[in-house]
C-alpha cells in the first residue's frame, strides 16, 4: 500500500521527486569535491580516479543506483508536468506572476538542458565518444594509470567545450535555486520561521555549485592549472 | 474616471467564449469592483443586452463567492499592495483613468465555466465531503471549554481555518493545483484535538479526491499564497504532505475508528 500510494498519488510522486532530488544534490556535492582534486595536481586526480575504478562491483552498484534515482526523478517530473498541463485545458489570455521566481518557472527547461548535458558529459568523459584523442583510456600517466588530469586539461583548453560546460552549470544552478528549497517544502520541513533562510540558503547553494564547478574550466583557460 | 473592460462572455458551459469590450464612464473611486460591474450591468439591461454573470454574496470579503482574474491575477491582487483582497474588497481608487482591464473567469479543468465570469467550484465541496469534517455523535452540544486547547495551537488552527474556499489558489497556480485549499482544510482540523482520530484517513481521502477531480500538482511557486485573500501559508502544504506520508499504514485503523462509533 505504501508503495502504491507513493507511486500513484500527487503527494506521493512529489515526494519521490523531492527525495531523488536530494540524492542527486548529494551526488553533485560529491562530484564537485572529487573535481577539486584537479587543484592538487595530476597525481591526486589520477589516484582518485583509480580509487573509484578499483571499487569494482561497488562502483556498479553506485552507478546503477544513481541511474535509477535519475530516471525516477526525470520520469515523475515529466509525468506530473503532463498532468499539470492537462489541469488547465483552456489557457489564460492574460496571466501575470506575482511571486514565482524565474528559476521556478523554467524548471522543465533547465532540467532538460541539464539532462542533455549529462548525456553529453558521459559520452565525453566516461565513454570517450567525443574528443577520443584526449580520452583517458588513450592517455596514461607516469604510473600507467589512465590520465584523467590531462584529459580534463586538454578538453577544457577548447573554449567551446569550456563555454558549454559553464552554460550547463549555470542552468544547473538555476535548477537548484528552486529545487533545493522546493524539496524541503515538499517534504514538510519548511515553516514560516525557517522559510526565508531556506530560500537564501537555496540561492547560496546554487551559486556555490555554479562557482565550484565552473572554477575548473576557468582555471584551465586562464592557465592556473596546466 | 473612465475604465475600459474586456470581459470574457460565454453564454453556457459548452459555448465558445470571447472577450467583449465595454467602456464605463464616470467611474467613482468609491465603488468596489463589483459595483463597477453592477453599473455596467444596469447599462446593459437598459440597452436590452444580456448582463455580465459574476458571482457574489457577502461583498465584505468573507464568503468566498466572488473572484475572477483581473489582468491575469486572481482577485486583482496586483492592484492591492497590502495584499489579502477579494474582488469585492478591491475599490476603484486603486485604478487610474483610462485603465484597460481584462476580466477572465478562473480557469481549471476542475472549475468549468458556467457563464461569463462564473465557474463551477463544486469540486471543492467534493473534496470537503471526502474528509473535511469530524465525525461526531449527534446530540447535545458539549459544554464550552471542556476540551482545553493551547492558545498557539488554536491560533494556528484558525490561521488555516480562515480559508474561504474562493478558488484563487487554483486559479493563480500555473498547474491549477488545489493543494493550498486542501492543506488549509486538512491542517485546521488536524491541529485540533477533535480532528485527531480521523487525521490520517482525512489526509488520504481528501488527497485522493483532489487527484481524482483533475487538479494539478504543486510545483512550489507559491503564487497561491501571494493571491490568497486570507493569507493561507504555503507551509500548510508541507504539513499536509507530512500527514499524508506518515499515514501510509493506517487505513485499517481509521476504518476501525469509524466502525466503533
Interface residues (C-beta under 8 A of the other chain):
Chain A: X1 X2 X5 X6 X9 X10 X11 X12 X13 X14 X15 X80 X83 X84 X86 X87 X88 X89 X90 X91 X92 X93 X94 X95 X96 X97 X98 X99 X100 X101 X104 X105 X107 X178 X181 X182 X185 X186 X187 X188 X189 X190 X191 X192 X195
Chain B: X8 X19 X69 X71 X72 X73 X77 X78 X102 X104 X107 X108 X109 X110 X113 X172 X174 X175 X176 X177 X179 X204 X207 X208 X210 X211 X214 X215 X216 X217 X218 X219 X220 X221 X222 X223 X225 X226 X227 X233 X234 X235 X237 X238 X239 X240 X241 X242 X244 X245 X248 X249 X251
